[in-house]
Amino acid sequence: MLNKTTSFKSLYKRGLQFGTLLLAFCLPQLTLSAYSLPLTNPLEATQQEYAQRYNAQPGIKKISDEDVNMHVPQDNRWLVALSKAHQVMDVENDAVKQTVHCAGGVTVKESLVVDALVRTALVHLPCNYEEEGKQYPLVLVLHGARLNGKIAQEVTGFDKWANQEGFVVAYPTALNHQWNDGRNPGDTPSGDVNDTKFLLKLMDSLAVKYHADPSRIYITGYSSGGMMAQRMGMEYPHRIAAIAPVASSIPEPLFNRKLQPSLPVPVLMINGTDDHAFPWEGGNTRILGVRVGDVLPVPKSLQYWINANGGDVDTPESIHCASGPAVQEEPTSVDVEYHHTKKNACVLLYKVNNGGHTWPGSEVPLNYIPFLGRQNRDLSASELIWQFFKRYTREQALTSTPVSVTPPNPIQLNPTQVAPQVIPTE
């Protein structure tokens, strides 16, 4: 029971923090198979309706009436209720056998000590993983603010592609659930935590323990994780083969450092034009009223990476794909802009028109969370990112080996979609 003397401001802040952080813990169980809730319009459901449907699931901690009626702002009350209803269990760090023979691979929990702090990551090994005699590509997936590695694993679904394509994927967790991603210290509770050192040490550890190939290490991230991925690309291009920030942009303080990567950095960006957390036009960003810092406009972030890779070789091109059957009042569509740079690194932007602060194609229906906005389900972000990543190695950057400019599978759309049309970009 909350202390009655607790100030409204403190309650409000606590509600925002816990609601945003832990709602995603509940979503996979809340929705079961992503569409199991019998709601005509899920955004109109009350917190009581969510609680009733959630409590109907077997084997979970129930939501009490007290939780549902907590004294926090009405619009966020159900977020706080759900946040108290479920806790994600740590994955046991079982011994990995010499060869993983199973339908879904295996996930283990790894811990590292960095600057006297214990840091953790979930590591997924693909089916038919062999302990000896083979090296594997490694994809680091960085979660968003107030989230964690387990949520990133659930939302992105990278395990599926790791099993199918044969790569190792790691989901590290930031201290205080926020990355030290290049924002001003006052805009993130990460303080002076050395996250770059943590990620570099994690790469080294996984190369030794799970035979990750040092020349095929890639980083993708959502929201704050996308900013951290860009920081790593700027500061450690000799360690990373390619990056893919999603629903993110470059923090202004990081941009103002005027970092110039010493090597080419292939970049794939995915951004929604109706993202309220990371506005397309940049500027001050907020999530549920909580300031998260100033970021560049998406086109300016794109231009930074074009310039960092030596500028365009040819006139950039774009692809437009209309949306399929409308499942929302304003369906999303996708424009693809790609650039072949003088350093032989592709820089691509997938612009999701009307898209919100979401991970396109996620099997977790993020449009159930009203403040995140619309989720595009025509585009599989995780598949697209891997198809982009696997074309690059660090050796290509070191030797300037040319790579085809044409995007891999430019857009993954269902058969009802209008065929892509290639047009010059002005």
Beta strands, then each sheet from edge to edge (+ up, - down):
strand 1: 106-114
strand 2: 117-125
strand 3: 136-142
strand 4: 168-172
strand 5: 212-222
strand 6: 242-246
strand 7: 267-272
strand 8: 283-287
strand 9: 290-295
strand 10: 317-321
strand 11: 333-340
strand 12: 346-353
strand 13: 421-424
sheet 1: 1+ 2- 4+ 3+ 5+ 6+
sheet 2: 7+ 12+ 11- 10+ 13-
sheet 3: 8+ 9-
end
